Amino acid sequence: MKFRSFLYTLAKLLGDVNAVRRGRIGRRIGRRVAGRVVGKQVFRRMFK
């Protein structure tokens, strides 16, 4: 399981580097924040 989490972390970092190169880091950060907010809302509704 540690190896898989390492691969996911590496993929996330490579995506960040790619976004910086293309000048789209703001979009990436915005989407990440939006995903966390929506995820929290879904979990709250599921476990009310």
Backbone torsions as a table, in degrees:
resi	resn	phi	psi	omega
1	MET	NA	-32.2	179.5
2	LYS	-64.7	-37.6	-178.9
3	PHE	-65.3	-41.3	179.3
4	ARG	-63.8	-44.5	179.7
5	SER	-64.5	-34.7	175.3
6	PHE	-62.2	-43.3	180.0
7	LEU	-64.4	-41.6	177.9
8	TYR	-63.2	-41.8	178.5
9	THR	-63.8	-42.3	179.0
10	LEU	-63.3	-42.7	179.1
11	ALA	-63.1	-39.2	178.6
12	LYS	-63.8	-43.8	179.2
13	LEU	-65.0	-41.2	178.5
14	LEU	-64.5	-36.2	175.9
15	GLY	-64.5	-39.4	177.6
16	ASP	-64.0	-43.8	179.4
17	VAL	-62.0	-43.9	179.7
18	ASN	-62.6	-40.4	179.8
19	ALA	-65.6	-39.1	178.1
20	VAL	-64.1	-43.3	179.7
21	ARG	-60.8	-39.1	-176.9
22	ARG	-88.1	-4.8	178.6
23	GLY	76.9	29.4	-177.1
24	ARG	-120.4	27.5	-176.4
25	ILE	-67.1	-33.5	179.0
26	GLY	-61.3	-43.5	177.6
27	ARG	-61.4	-44.5	-176.8
28	ARG	-63.2	-44.7	179.8
29	ILE	-64.9	-41.9	178.8
30	GLY	-60.4	-43.5	179.6
31	ARG	-67.1	-37.3	179.6
32	ARG	-64.9	-43.7	178.8
33	VAL	-64.5	-44.7	179.7
34	ALA	-61.1	-40.7	178.9
35	GLY	-63.0	-39.9	178.3
36	ARG	-65.7	-42.2	-179.5
37	VAL	-63.0	-47.5	-179.4
38	VAL	-64.1	-41.2	178.8
39	GLY	-60.6	-42.2	178.5
40	LYS	-63.8	-41.6	179.5
41	GLN	-63.6	-41.1	179.6
42	VAL	-63.7	-43.9	179.8
43	PHE	-65.6	-37.1	177.7
44	ARG	-62.4	-41.9	-179.8
45	ARG	-68.9	-34.9	-178.5
46	MET	-70.5	-37.8	-172.3
47	PHE	-111.1	33.4	178.4
48	LYS	-73.7	NA	NA
